[in-house]
Amino acid sequence: MSKLLDLTKFGIIDLFPRLTDLGTGSFGEDANIFSDTLAEAIENAPQGHDLLFKQQTVNELKILLACNEAELNHASFALIRISPTEEVEEPLNWGSFPTLRAFWSAVLHVFENDSEVQAGKEIDSDM
């Protein structure tokens, strides 16, 4: 992964397609549409995605978190449209994380502990 710093924004997007999807949705410029706080946005991120997306997201997050800080920062700015480490004024009490690694670790935790991922199969929400 040491070549990650050499990749352009589009190279990073190609390498992490699921995280890119989250970056345009749950963690996009209007992330507060999805939730009232950053913690809720993370908690709700797996909703509406199928099992394969969730599993691929876990794999991408593990690859990203194996990177050093410089690579993690470089990739994060290409993948998400919010700054999870900055305390923002609007929306009020949105929240922040001390580091990008802490943010991505929280996202990984939520996806790994998703009930479908834990079961390894699609769960019928009508049941």
C-alpha positions as CSV (number, residue, x, y, z in Angstrom):
1,M,0.0,0.0,0.0
2,S,3.0,2.3,0.1
3,K,2.1,3.4,-3.5
4,L,-1.2,4.9,-2.2
5,L,0.4,8.3,-1.9
6,D,1.2,8.2,-5.6
7,L,-2.4,7.6,-6.5
8,T,-4.7,10.5,-7.7
9,K,-8.1,11.0,-6.3
10,F,-9.5,8.9,-9.1
11,G,-7.1,6.1,-8.4
12,I,-8.1,6.0,-4.8
13,I,-11.8,6.0,-5.8
14,D,-11.1,3.0,-8.0
15,L,-9.3,1.2,-5.2
16,F,-12.0,1.8,-2.6
17,P,-15.4,1.8,-4.5
18,R,-17.5,1.0,-1.5
19,L,-16.0,3.7,0.7
20,T,-16.5,6.1,-2.2
21,D,-20.2,5.2,-2.2
22,L,-20.3,6.0,1.5
23,G,-18.5,9.3,0.8
24,T,-21.1,10.4,-1.6
25,G,-23.9,9.2,0.7
26,S,-23.7,8.8,4.5
27,F,-20.4,10.7,4.7
28,G,-21.1,13.2,2.0
29,E,-21.4,17.0,2.1
30,D,-24.9,16.7,3.4
31,A,-24.2,13.9,5.9
32,N,-26.5,15.6,8.4
33,I,-29.5,14.7,6.2
34,F,-28.8,11.0,7.1
35,S,-28.5,11.6,10.9
36,D,-28.4,14.2,13.6
37,T,-24.9,13.4,14.7
38,L,-21.7,12.0,13.2
39,A,-22.0,8.9,15.5
40,E,-25.5,8.3,14.2
41,A,-24.4,8.7,10.6
42,I,-21.8,6.0,11.2
43,E,-24.3,3.8,13.0
44,N,-26.8,4.1,10.1
45,A,-24.3,3.7,7.3
46,P,-24.9,0.0,6.7
47,Q,-28.7,0.5,6.4
48,G,-30.0,0.1,2.8
49,H,-26.9,-1.8,1.6
50,D,-26.9,-5.5,0.8
51,L,-24.7,-8.1,2.4
52,L,-22.1,-8.1,-0.4
53,F,-21.7,-4.3,-0.2
54,K,-21.2,-4.6,3.6
55,Q,-18.6,-7.4,3.3
56,Q,-16.7,-5.5,0.6
57,T,-16.8,-2.4,2.8
58,V,-15.3,-4.3,5.7
59,N,-12.5,-5.6,3.4
60,E,-11.8,-2.0,2.1
61,L,-11.8,-0.6,5.6
62,K,-9.2,-3.2,6.7
63,I,-7.0,-2.3,3.8
64,L,-7.4,1.4,4.5
65,L,-6.7,1.0,8.2
66,A,-3.5,-1.0,7.4
67,C,-2.1,2.2,5.9
68,N,0.2,4.6,7.6
69,E,-1.1,8.0,8.7
70,A,0.0,9.9,5.6
71,E,-1.7,7.3,3.3
72,L,-4.8,7.3,5.5
73,N,-5.1,11.1,5.4
74,H,-4.4,11.2,1.6
75,A,-7.1,8.5,0.9
76,S,-9.6,10.0,3.3
77,F,-9.7,13.4,1.5
78,A,-10.5,11.6,-1.7
79,L,-13.1,9.3,-0.3
80,I,-15.3,11.5,2.0
81,R,-16.7,14.9,1.7
82,I,-16.8,15.7,5.4
83,S,-14.0,16.3,7.9
84,P,-14.7,13.9,10.8
85,T,-11.9,15.4,12.9
86,E,-13.1,19.0,12.9
87,E,-15.7,20.3,15.3
88,V,-18.3,22.0,13.1
89,E,-20.7,24.7,14.1
90,E,-23.6,23.4,11.9
91,P,-25.3,21.2,12.7
92,L,-25.1,21.9,16.4
93,N,-23.6,19.1,18.4
94,W,-22.6,17.1,15.3
95,G,-19.5,15.7,16.9
96,S,-16.0,14.8,15.8
97,F,-13.3,12.2,16.1
98,P,-9.8,12.8,17.4
99,T,-8.2,11.3,14.2
100,L,-9.2,9.9,10.9
101,R,-8.0,6.5,12.1
102,A,-10.5,6.7,15.0
103,F,-13.3,7.6,12.5
104,W,-12.6,4.8,10.1
105,S,-12.2,2.3,13.0
106,A,-15.7,3.3,14.2
107,V,-17.0,2.7,10.7
108,L,-15.3,-0.7,10.6
109,H,-16.8,-1.6,13.9
110,V,-20.3,-0.8,12.8
111,F,-20.0,-2.7,9.5
112,E,-18.3,-5.7,11.2
113,N,-21.0,-5.9,13.8
114,D,-23.9,-5.5,11.4
115,S,-26.4,-8.4,11.9
116,E,-26.2,-9.6,8.3
117,V,-22.4,-9.5,8.3
118,Q,-22.4,-11.4,11.6
119,A,-24.8,-14.0,10.2
120,G,-23.0,-14.2,6.9
121,K,-26.3,-14.0,5.0
122,E,-29.1,-11.7,4.0
123,I,-31.6,-11.1,6.8
124,D,-35.2,-10.6,5.7
125,S,-36.4,-7.3,7.3
126,D,-40.0,-8.4,6.9
127,M,-39.7,-11.1,9.5
